[in-house]
Amino acid sequence: MTSRPDGAAEQAARNLEEMKRMREIEEAILARAPENDIGPSLERIAAVMELAGDPQKTYLVIHLTGTNGKTSTSRMIDAILTETGLSTGRFTSPHLHDLRERISLSGKPIPRDKFIAAYEDVAPLIELVDARSLASGGRRMNFFEVLVAIAFAAFADAPVDVAIVEVGLGGSWDATNVADGSVAVVTPIDLDHTHLLGDDVVDIAHEKSGIIKAGSVTVSGMQDPDAAAVLAERAAEVGSPLRLEGDSFGVLSREVALGGQQVSIRGLAGDYPDLFLPLHGAHQASNLAIAVAAVESFLGGGEQALDAEILSAAVARMTSPGRLEVVRRSPTVLVDAAHNPHGARALVAALDEAFAFTRLVGLVGIVADKDATAILETLEPRLDHIVITRSSSPRAMAPAKLGALAAEIFGDSRVTVERSLPDALDRAIALAEEEGLGGGVIVTGSVITAGEVRLLLGITDV
């Protein structure tokens, strides 16, 4: 037997201890109320941050909200800022595989040791705030609030020059809103989480507009006129200049290219032609335009153009795992995290534009609180067959129930129900191959479904 050098053995032992401690921490966090079980108050997270010395005030923040596109846009902003040489932190949700994906340092998931250190810094403070809250008839901090506290502490400890922070849900009462963004970014607003945020885009826009603060610049994607009016009212109220896509900036042109698209962007301070974006769909080109305007606003108040070479390099290396991502060839299997009607519409448009399948099979699992009927109706014209399944999430809709909805929309002959996700993936691939070459599978309906299929196919990188 070959023995390891002492240093290697010590490192292996440290790694093992870190993995054990990470499992303990994850179990403790997951034992809390889930992130969609919110108490509409910033009191708990604000109290923890105050006890910690308000770490979220020690670096600049770009704060993002919206219905879809937040994570992709956050990653794009991060890529551009990292390319300029800044040290970045990024907080996004949900994750595909590993909790640490939600907290990134300079574009990479936070190392285990840094996650553990940040947790151990804030854990006693969280316990103290929990005890105070319970004593006064309140509630413990939920899963998401704890992760926000860890992220803000980790960013301060790194330290980072700027944090790119995506809200979890809404805006005004989201735990991330204890930070004040120098740039507030609002991606397109549509209907989602209506049981929590409101039944129409006006109510939802009011909630999301809460991240717009005095002294900030607001950058907004294309909006429904009523939603845009709400954002304009809030921006005027606090004195935040509002920059709207289609007015102040936008996509000048784009065309499909091998592995992505060629895009020309009009920013706030200049034009940026012929950028190769290795992502598919008009929605990703729009996300890029928003990201460029946000970075222009952050670096030069929207009055200084970005360096063309730096931007081109940053765009060329942009990724968005789980967003119309090719995870297998022959047949092609794509995963996409579309989980609401707005996301499904963007997915269908991108499929029509970028892929020419002779037969396309959908593999769909949807969370129970989503508008499954509208998602299925959006997908129906594009799919030849649909395989219904579920992810491991306890919130996933039962395959029998989702299958019954699908049968009403697709007809019985175009629907297969598989309770096991691995079996469903095998079945979808077999159906795609029935007519020979040219078939494909699109996996969609939730982030969890997309993430678990990535794992089944051996893909873990983000």
Buried (B, 14 or more C-beta within 10 A) or exposed (E): EEEEEEEEEEEEEEEEEBEEBBEEBBEEBEEBBEBBEBBEBBEBBBBBBEBBEBBBBBBBBBBBBBBBBBBBBBBBBBBBBBBBEBBBBBBBBBBBBBBBBBBBBBBEBBEBBBBBBBBEBBBEBBEEBBEEBEEEEBBBBBBBBBBBBBBBBBBBBBEBBBBBBBBBBBBBBBBBBBBBBBBBBBBBBBBBBBEBBBEEBBBBBBBBBBBBBEEBBBBBBBBBEEBBEBBBBBBEEBEBBBBBBBEBBBBBEBEBBEEBBBBBBBBBBBEBEEBBBBBBBBBBBBBBBBBBBBBBBBBEBBEEBBEBEEBBEBBBEBBBBBBBBEBBEEBBBBBBBBBBBBBBBBBBBBBEBBBEBEBBBBBBBBBBBBBBBBBBBBBBEBBBBBBBBBBEBEBBBEBEBBBEBBBEBBEEEBBBBBEEBEEBBBBBBBBBBEEEEBBBBBBBBBBBBBBBBBEBBEBEEB
